[in-house]
Amino acid sequence: MLLKASINPYLKARFSTVQIVMLDVVIALLPLVYVAWLAYGMMALQVIGVAVAAAMLADVIFSLIFLGKKDTLLDGSAVVTGLLLAFTLSPATPLYIVVFGSFSAILFGKIVWGGLGKNRFNPALVGREFMSVFFASTMSSSGIWKNNDLINTSSLHLFENSDTVLSNYLEGIFFKTSGALGEYSAICLVLGGVYLMLRNRISWHIPLSLLGALMLMLWLFGNDDVSFSTGGVLLGAIFMATDMPSSPTTKYGKLYYGMMIGITIYIFIIGGCRQEYMSYAILMMNGFSHQISLLFQPRVWGQKIDRKAKLEDVFMLTLKILAVSSAILTLYYYELIHYLVYIFVIYLIFKFNYSFSKQVDNTI
């Protein structure tokens, strides 16, 4: 008896998995938008709105030009990239620089790699570093970071005895007005991370190992000169380091990856990187992500593991990571980081022309 193939229309989800994932990330980030608005009012919303709008526009233009795609905007990744980029910026950042950062994030962080899901590095952090290199004096100036006179709401007064040390500490967890736009509420960052974990959009491995390694380094080697933004570290640990295309795919790989980010964050902080320590650590480890996934891939059933050889491989990779972090710190000390970005751009241009252009038809 012959079976006749059915050509009946099958039910399909109205929205793709990618769209739903991006929507969940946006939902997790919305409380940070509200807190930023509380802190700096319309100035904060302008930076966020311009970053998102510019990222969406760049996605439409560059996807059409380089990938021949017309509907990439529908996946929602440009909105997430714009939000994350804005959350790394001061509310007083000039809007034309914000536009430049969004365009750089989409073009050099996503498009030239072949599109969504193929990026080697976190797009938002790529855009942030392009801003830091090409507008170095503005991005590091006290004029945009020391802006107490621009604060819209300085305190929420959540506790009755607001003058005690404990109440001040607790209020700082809920709301503070120093740093970048995404750093104003540690509790909102944690709640956003919990939401993403409950929705199975991220796992606990990278954030927990990152924070644990950093806290251990501070406990073992910390001193009074070590200063960093708790909100900035949480933002990076929960929303940046967990970027799926640029992070490892295996459980133990994620634990090692997060641990090494935490260690290199400490190295960059004590090395004098006062603002870029999080970006440097995550972007550097993005470059090792694929190697980490291969090193920590699950054992094939029936195959024995040479534990001694595995430990040696992990040790050598750790030495390599520490050597690269020392090299980056040296470039930073001698103010040569911009040359690294120039090399990165040249590499991407040649790589896209001779390699990636053959793969653009397979974009997600």
N, C-alpha and C positions, 0 to 999 in steps of 0.2 A: 504494500500500500504506500503510495507516494504522499508525502506531507507537503502541503502547499504553503509557501511562505506568506506570512501575513503582511499586508502593507497598511494595516490600520494605524492611525495616528496614536502614538503612545503619550501618556501624560508626562509633562516635563515641568520641572520647577520653574517658577516665574523668574526667580533670580538665581544666578549662579552661586556656587560656594564662595568664590572669590569676593563677590559683592557683599555677601552676608558677613564674611570675615572682616572686611573693611568697615562695614557698618558697625560691627561690634567694637572695633578699635576706636571709631569716632565716638560711639556712646561712652566708652571708657575715658575718653579725653574731654568730653563736654564739661564735666565739673571743673576742669582746669581752666577752660575758657571763662566760666562764670567767676572763678576766683581771680583771674587776671583782670576781668572787668571791674570787680570790686576794688582791686588794688589801684588800677590806673585808668579806669573809665574808658571812654571812647578811644583814647590813645592806644590802649592795648588791643581793642577790637579792630582798629585800623591796621595795625601790624599783622594780626592774625588773618583778617579778611584779605589783605593784599597778598600775603604769602600764599593763601589757599587759591585765590583767584589767579595769581600769576602761575602757580603750579598747574592748574587746570588748563590755562591757555597754552602753556609750554607743552603740555602733554598732547593737546590737539595738534599744534603746529608741527612739533618734531616727530610725532608718530606718523603723521601724514607724509612728511617729507622723507624721513629716513626708513620707516617701516612699511609705508603704504597702507597703514591702518587708519580707519575713520572712526571706529567705535571704542577706542581704548579708554576714553574718558569715563565710560560706563562702569569700569571695574572698580572705581572709587579709590584707587591707590594714590592718585594725585592729591586728593583731599587729605589723606593721611600724611603724605609727605609734606604738604604745606603746613598742616597743623604742627607736626613734629619740628619742622624747621623753625616756625614762629616761636615755639616754646623754648628754643635755645637762644633767643634774642632778647635784647633789652627793649622795653616798651618805647624807648626814645630812638631806636634805630631808624635812620632815614629810609623812607619808603622806596626810593629808587634802588637802594642797596638790597632791600628785602626782595624786590622784583628780580634783581640779578641773582640772588641766592636761590630763589625758586626755580628760575630757568636753568641754573647750573645743576641743581639737584636732579631735575628731570632729565636733562640732556646727558650729563656725565655720570649720573647715578643710576639711570634706568635705560634710556633709549639706546645709547651706544653699546650696551651689553646685549641688546636683542629684545628688550621689552620686559614686561612684567614677569617676575619669577626667575629672571636670569641675571639679575644684578649681583655682582661680587661684593659690593660694599653698600652700606646703608645709605640710601639716596639723600636723606635729610642731613646727615652728617657730612656727606660730600659737599652739599650746597653750603653748609656752615663753614667748612674749611676754605672753600673758594672765596667766600666773603671775607674771611680773616686774612687771606693772602692778598687779594686784589684791593681790599679797602682796609689795610692793616691799621693805619693811624686812626681811622674812625671807629673801627670795631673794638679797639683796645683803649680808646680814650675815656677819661673820667667823665667827659661831657655826656655820654649816653648811659653810663653805669651809675654814677652818683647823681641820682635824680630825686632826692627826697622832697624837693619842692613840687614835684609833679604828682605825688601820691594822692589818690582820691580818697581811699579809706586806709588809715594806718593800723587800726586794730578793731577787732570784732567784740572785745570785752565779753568773752564767753563765760568768765568765772567771776563770782562775786568778789572774792579776795584777789584782785588782779595785781596786787603789789608783791605777792609772795614769789619765791623762786620757782616753786612747783607750778603755780598758775601761769607764770610767764613762759615756762618751758612748754607746758601743754598747749597754751595758745599759739606758740610758735610752730607746733606740729600742725595745728589746724590752719593757721594763717600767718604769713609774714610777707614783707614787701621788698625784700632784697634779692638781687640776682636776676635771672632770666624769667621770662613769662611763665614757663612751666614749672617753676621751682617754689611757688608761693604756698603750696599746701601739701605737706607730706602725707597727710591722711587721705587726701583725694587721690594721690598717686598710688598709694597702697590699695585703696578700694578699687581703683581702676584695674590694677593688677589682679586682684582677687576675682573681679568680674570676668576678666579674660581667661583666667584659669578655670573658673566654673563653666565657661563656655567652650573650654578645650581649644582656645586659640593660642595659648602659650602654655608651657609647662613650668613647674617650679624650679627645675634643675639650674637654669642659667642665673635667674635672679638670686636664688638662695646661695649658690656657690660663689657668685660674684661678691655679694654683701658679706658672706662669711669669711672669704679670703681677705677682703679689705679690712674688716674688723680685726681679724687675727694679726695682720701686719701692723695695724695701729696699736694693738695691745702689746705686741712683741717689741716693736721698734719705734713706736710713736714718741713724739716730743712736742714741746709747746709751739714749735714753728709749723706744725702740720695743720693746715686749714683747708677745708673743702666745703662744698655745698651739699647738705644731706638731700635736699630736693633734686639737685642736679644728678647726684648718684642714683637716686631712685628712678628718675626719669630715664636715665640711660640703661639701668638694669632691667626695668620692666618693659619699656617701649622701644628702645633702640637695639640693645644687645640681642633681643629675642626675635629680631627680624628674620623670618623663615628662610628666604633665599641666601642670606649672607651669614647664617649661623649653622653649626653642625646639626646633623639629623639624628644621631644616635644618643641614647641616654647618657652613657658614660662620656661620650664626646662633649655633650653639653655641660656636664659637670666640670670637666677639665677646662673647657673653653671659658666658662664663667669664672672659674678659679684664677686662670691666667689673666683675665681682664682685671679682676680685683687686685692682683699682685702688681700688674703694670700700671694701674691707676696710682697706687702708692708710690711706685718708682717715679712716675711723672710729677706727682705732687712734690715729693722731696727734692726732685730735680729742678724745681722752680716754675713748672707749668701751672700758673695760677688760674687760667681760664680754659685751656684746651685739653686738660688731662683726660677728661672723659672721652672726647672725640678721638684723641690720639690712640687711647687704649682700645676702643671698640673697632676703629677702622683698621688698626694694625692686626687685631685678632681676626677681623673679617678675612684678611689675606691668608690666614692659616686655617680657615674654616674647613675647606675641602680636605686638606691633609689630615686634620683632626678626625673628620668623619671616617676617612679610610683607616686611620690608625686604630680607632675604637669601634670598627664595624663588628657586628655580632658574630660569634663563632658559628661556622657552618656545622650542621649536625653531623656527628661522627668524626669531626676533625679535631685533633688535639692542638692546644695552644702552647707555644714555647714561651712560658712566662718570663724567663730570663731575657730572651730576645725582645719581648714586648716591653719590658721595663727599660731596656737599653734604648729602644726606639723612643719611648716617652721621655727619657732623660735627655736624649739628644735633641728632641723637638723643643723641650723646655729651655735648653741652652741656646738654641737658635732664636727662640722668642725673646729671651733676655738680651741676646746680642743685638737683635733688631731694635728693641726698645732703647738700648743704650745708644745705638746709632741715631735714632730719632731724637733722643734727648740731646745728643751732641749737635745735631743740625739746629735744634731749637736754641741751644745756648749761643751758637754762632750766627743766629738769625738767618739760617739758610733753608728753612722749611719751604719757602716759596719755590725753590728749585725742585723740590720733590713733587710739588703740584704741577710744575711745568712738565716734568718728565712723565707724570701720570697722564696729562692731557695728550702729549705726543704719542705715548704708548697706545692710548685708546683710539686715536685717529688712525694709526697704522693697523691696529688690531681690527677695527671696524671695517676698514677698507679691504683687508686681505682675508679676514676670517668671519667676522660677525655678519657681514652682508650676505653670506651664503646661508645663514640660519634664520633670517628674519621672517621667512615664511612659516616658521615653526613656533612663533611666539604664542604665548598663552592668551 
